[in-house]
Amino acid sequence: MRIFGVDFTSRPCKRKPISCAVACLERERLQVQAIEYFVDFTQFEAFLRRPGPWIAGLDFPFGQPRRLVENLSWPPSWAGYVRRVATIAEMRGWETLLADYRARRPPGDKQHLRATDRLAGARSPMMLFGVPVGKMFFRGAPRLLRAGVGVLPCHPTGDSRIALEAYPALVVQRLLGRLPYKNDARSKQTETLHARRRELLRQCRSARLRDAYGLELHLAKGLAGRLIDDPSADGLDSVLCAIQAAWGCSQRAANYGIPANADPLEGWILDPSLRLPT
């Protein structure tokens, strides 16, 4: 099975492109062959149109909290409200909509979490600053819908192209703990972070990955050094997304590892560590 891992950004460019790990899964062996870079959304959309079968883990929130969807009286399906969002012409309009919503909410109830965000310790998909995952949703989710891929569990289409929501921080926490390992700011790109990326990749190629994800990671010649030497770790994060996508592939008979009671309106972060109470 072809596996992709995508480290997403809401503003791809040559300096900060979307990074995509290209891999193949054969039984428990995940072979990462290359890292591709998409400098604009035209290239990303072309990637989504590649013929299947394939499974991709993409690092951005596919959905919004049910509380937001219901409070805004949006259509009660993922495809319905994503189509509504897609009618907003500019990012500024999306930012204004969320700002106006927050302004009307009481303190402590302005920025909601999905059930999967609570379990994963992830940020609200409404967040627009810091790590702007709300902007990533706005740029990413409508493109998934238009591409016709199967978006699980939000919008299964029967297509052989399957999109799963990845969150590489969960792989990092399992293998490295909560130690920082990357930074985009040149002044903060230290030897300590370099050493941590080396250790993280070493752990990814150890028995600990098999214990956690049931996989063996193999990298094309010369790729490990390039991943370690990239202070942004965008390529490394795309490999971590591919690991989560490959684990999902191994769980196809069990709904790709997505709990049966996961909310299709909100979406689900794919990782073996996440379980909803029954």
C-alpha positions as CSV (number, residue, x, y, z in Angstrom):
1,M,0.0,0.0,0.0
2,R,1.2,3.5,-0.8
3,I,1.4,5.6,2.3
4,F,1.8,9.4,2.5
5,G,2.5,11.6,5.5
6,V,1.8,15.3,5.1
7,D,3.1,18.1,7.3
8,F,0.7,20.9,6.4
9,T,0.9,24.7,6.5
10,S,-1.8,27.3,5.7
11,R,0.7,29.4,3.7
12,P,2.9,27.2,1.6
13,C,5.8,28.8,-0.1
14,K,9.4,28.0,-1.2
15,R,10.7,28.9,2.3
16,K,8.0,26.9,4.1
17,P,6.4,24.3,1.8
18,I,4.0,21.5,2.6
19,S,6.2,18.5,3.3
20,C,5.0,15.0,2.1
21,A,6.7,11.7,3.0
22,V,6.3,9.2,0.2
23,A,6.3,5.6,1.5
24,C,5.3,2.0,0.9
25,L,3.9,-0.4,3.5
26,E,4.5,-4.1,3.0
27,R,3.3,-6.1,6.0
28,E,5.1,-4.4,9.0
29,R,7.8,-2.7,6.9
30,L,7.3,1.0,6.2
31,Q,9.8,2.1,3.6
32,V,10.0,5.9,3.2
33,Q,11.3,6.6,-0.3
34,A,11.4,10.4,-0.4
35,I,10.2,13.7,0.9
36,E,8.3,15.8,-1.6
37,Y,7.6,19.5,-1.1
38,F,4.6,21.5,-2.4
39,V,5.2,25.2,-2.5
40,D,1.6,26.2,-3.3
41,F,-1.9,24.8,-3.1
42,T,-2.0,23.9,-6.8
43,Q,0.7,21.3,-6.1
44,F,-1.1,20.1,-3.0
45,E,-4.3,19.7,-4.9
46,A,-2.5,17.7,-7.7
47,F,-1.2,15.4,-5.0
48,L,-4.7,14.7,-3.7
49,R,-5.7,13.8,-7.2
50,R,-3.1,11.1,-7.6
51,P,-4.8,7.8,-8.4
52,G,-5.4,5.4,-5.5
53,P,-5.2,3.2,-3.7
54,W,-3.3,5.2,-1.1
55,I,-3.7,6.2,2.6
56,A,-2.4,9.6,3.7
57,G,-2.0,11.0,7.2
58,L,-2.4,14.8,7.2
59,D,-1.4,17.0,10.1
60,F,-4.3,19.5,10.3
61,P,-7.8,19.3,11.9
62,F,-10.3,17.9,9.5
63,G,-13.3,19.2,11.5
64,Q,-14.6,21.8,13.9
65,P,-16.1,21.2,17.4
66,R,-19.7,20.0,17.4
67,R,-20.5,22.9,19.8
68,L,-19.4,25.5,17.2
69,V,-21.2,23.8,14.4
70,E,-24.5,23.6,16.3
71,N,-24.2,27.1,17.8
72,L,-23.7,28.6,14.3
73,S,-26.6,26.5,12.9
74,W,-24.4,25.1,10.2
75,P,-25.5,22.0,8.3
76,P,-25.4,18.9,10.6
77,S,-22.9,17.0,8.4
78,W,-19.2,17.4,7.9
79,A,-19.6,17.8,4.1
80,G,-22.4,20.3,4.6
81,Y,-20.6,22.6,7.0
82,V,-17.3,22.4,5.1
83,R,-19.2,23.5,1.9
84,R,-20.5,26.4,4.0
85,V,-17.0,27.3,5.1
86,A,-15.8,27.0,1.5
87,T,-18.1,29.9,0.5
88,I,-16.1,32.2,2.6
89,A,-13.9,33.9,0.0
90,E,-10.9,35.0,2.1
91,M,-9.1,34.0,5.2
92,R,-10.0,37.4,6.7
93,G,-13.7,36.4,6.5
94,W,-13.0,33.2,8.4
95,E,-11.0,35.1,11.0
96,T,-13.8,37.6,11.4
97,L,-16.5,34.9,11.8
98,L,-14.5,33.2,14.6
99,A,-13.7,36.5,16.3
100,D,-17.4,37.6,16.2
101,Y,-18.4,34.2,17.6
102,R,-15.9,34.4,20.5
103,A,-17.0,38.0,21.3
104,R,-20.5,36.7,21.9
105,R,-19.5,33.9,24.2
106,P,-19.0,34.1,28.0
107,P,-15.5,33.8,29.5
108,G,-14.3,30.2,29.5
109,D,-16.5,29.2,26.6
110,K,-15.0,31.1,23.7
111,Q,-12.8,28.4,22.0
112,H,-14.0,24.8,22.0
113,L,-12.3,21.5,21.7
114,R,-13.3,18.4,19.9
115,A,-13.5,15.1,21.9
116,T,-10.4,13.9,20.1
117,D,-8.5,17.1,20.9
118,R,-9.1,16.6,24.6
119,L,-7.8,13.0,24.5
120,A,-4.7,14.0,22.4
121,G,-3.9,17.2,24.3
122,A,-4.3,19.1,21.0
123,R,-5.2,22.7,20.4
124,S,-8.7,23.9,19.5
125,P,-9.3,23.8,15.7
126,M,-10.7,27.3,16.2
127,M,-7.2,28.7,17.1
128,L,-5.9,31.3,14.7
129,F,-2.6,32.4,16.4
130,G,0.5,30.7,17.7
131,V,0.1,27.3,15.9
132,P,-2.8,28.5,13.6
133,V,-4.6,25.2,13.2
134,G,-7.9,27.0,12.5
135,K,-6.3,28.5,9.4
136,M,-5.0,25.0,8.4
137,F,-8.6,23.7,8.7
138,F,-9.9,26.6,6.5
139,R,-7.2,25.9,3.8
140,G,-7.2,22.1,4.1
141,A,-10.7,20.7,4.7
142,P,-12.5,22.2,1.7
143,R,-9.7,20.9,-0.5
144,L,-10.2,17.4,0.8
145,L,-13.9,17.6,0.1
146,R,-13.4,18.9,-3.4
147,A,-10.8,16.2,-4.2
148,G,-13.4,13.5,-3.4
149,V,-11.1,11.5,-1.2
150,G,-12.5,9.4,1.6
151,V,-12.2,11.5,4.8
152,L,-12.5,9.2,7.8
153,P,-14.6,9.2,9.8
154,C,-16.1,12.4,8.6
155,H,-17.0,11.7,5.0
156,P,-16.4,8.2,3.7
157,T,-16.8,8.2,-0.1
158,G,-15.8,4.7,-1.1
159,D,-12.8,6.1,-2.9
160,S,-9.5,4.2,-2.8
161,R,-7.8,7.5,-1.7
162,I,-8.1,7.6,2.1
163,A,-7.3,10.7,4.2
164,L,-6.7,10.3,8.0
165,E,-6.0,13.0,10.5
166,A,-2.5,12.7,11.9
167,Y,-0.9,14.4,14.9
168,P,2.8,13.8,15.0
169,A,3.2,15.2,18.5
170,L,1.7,12.0,19.8
171,V,4.5,9.9,18.2
172,V,7.1,12.3,19.6
173,Q,5.6,12.2,23.1
174,R,5.6,8.4,23.1
175,L,9.3,8.1,21.8
176,L,10.9,11.3,23.1
177,G,8.7,12.7,25.8
178,R,7.7,16.4,25.7
179,L,11.2,17.7,24.9
180,P,11.4,20.3,22.1
181,Y,13.2,19.1,18.9
182,K,12.6,21.8,16.3
183,N,12.4,25.6,15.8
184,D,11.9,27.7,12.7
185,A,13.7,30.7,14.3
186,R,17.4,30.6,13.2
187,S,18.6,32.1,16.6
188,K,17.0,29.1,18.4
189,Q,18.3,26.3,16.3
190,T,20.6,24.7,18.8
191,E,22.8,21.7,18.8
192,T,20.6,20.3,21.6
193,L,17.6,20.3,19.2
194,H,19.7,18.7,16.5
195,A,20.7,15.9,19.0
196,R,17.0,15.4,19.9
197,R,16.0,15.0,16.3
198,R,18.8,12.4,15.9
199,E,17.5,10.6,19.0
200,L,13.8,10.8,17.9
201,L,14.7,9.2,14.5
202,R,16.8,6.6,16.3
203,Q,13.8,5.7,18.4
204,C,11.6,5.6,15.3
205,R,13.9,2.9,13.9
206,S,14.0,0.9,17.1
207,A,11.9,-1.8,18.7
208,R,9.9,0.9,20.5
209,L,8.2,1.8,17.3
210,R,7.2,-1.8,16.7
211,D,5.9,-2.1,20.2
212,A,3.7,1.1,19.8
213,Y,2.7,0.9,16.1
214,G,3.5,-2.6,14.9
215,L,5.9,-1.2,12.3
216,E,9.5,-1.2,11.2
217,L,10.7,2.1,9.7
218,H,13.2,2.1,6.9
219,L,14.5,5.2,5.1
220,A,16.0,5.6,1.7
221,K,19.7,6.1,1.6
222,G,20.8,9.5,2.8
223,L,17.4,10.5,4.0
224,A,18.1,10.2,7.7
225,G,20.8,12.8,7.7
226,R,18.7,15.3,5.8
227,L,15.8,14.8,8.3
228,I,18.1,15.3,11.3
229,D,19.8,18.4,9.7
230,D,16.5,20.2,9.0
231,P,15.9,22.5,12.0
232,S,12.2,23.0,11.2
233,A,11.7,19.2,11.3
234,D,9.0,19.5,8.7
235,G,10.3,16.5,6.8
236,L,10.7,14.5,10.0
237,D,7.1,15.4,11.0
238,S,5.8,14.2,7.7
239,V,7.5,10.8,8.4
240,L,5.8,10.7,11.7
241,C,2.4,11.4,10.0
242,A,3.2,8.5,7.6
243,I,3.8,6.2,10.6
244,Q,0.3,7.1,11.9
245,A,-1.2,6.5,8.5
246,A,0.6,3.2,8.2
247,W,-0.8,2.1,11.6
248,G,-4.2,3.1,10.3
249,C,-3.7,1.0,7.2
250,S,-2.8,-2.0,9.5
251,Q,-6.1,-1.5,11.3
252,R,-8.3,-1.4,8.1
253,A,-10.4,-4.3,9.4
254,A,-11.1,-2.4,12.6
255,N,-12.3,0.9,11.0
256,Y,-8.7,2.1,10.4
257,G,-8.2,2.3,14.2
258,I,-11.0,4.9,14.6
259,P,-13.4,4.2,17.5
260,A,-16.9,3.2,16.4
261,N,-18.3,6.0,18.6
262,A,-16.1,8.7,17.1
263,D,-18.1,11.8,16.1
264,P,-18.1,12.1,12.3
265,L,-19.0,15.7,12.6
266,E,-15.8,16.5,14.4
267,G,-13.3,14.0,13.0
268,W,-10.7,11.9,14.8
269,I,-6.9,12.1,15.3
270,L,-5.5,8.7,14.4
271,D,-3.2,7.1,17.0
272,P,-3.2,3.9,19.0
273,S,-3.0,5.8,22.2
274,L,-6.4,7.4,21.7
275,R,-9.6,5.6,22.9
276,L,-13.0,6.9,23.6
277,P,-14.9,5.6,26.6
278,T,-17.6,3.1,25.6
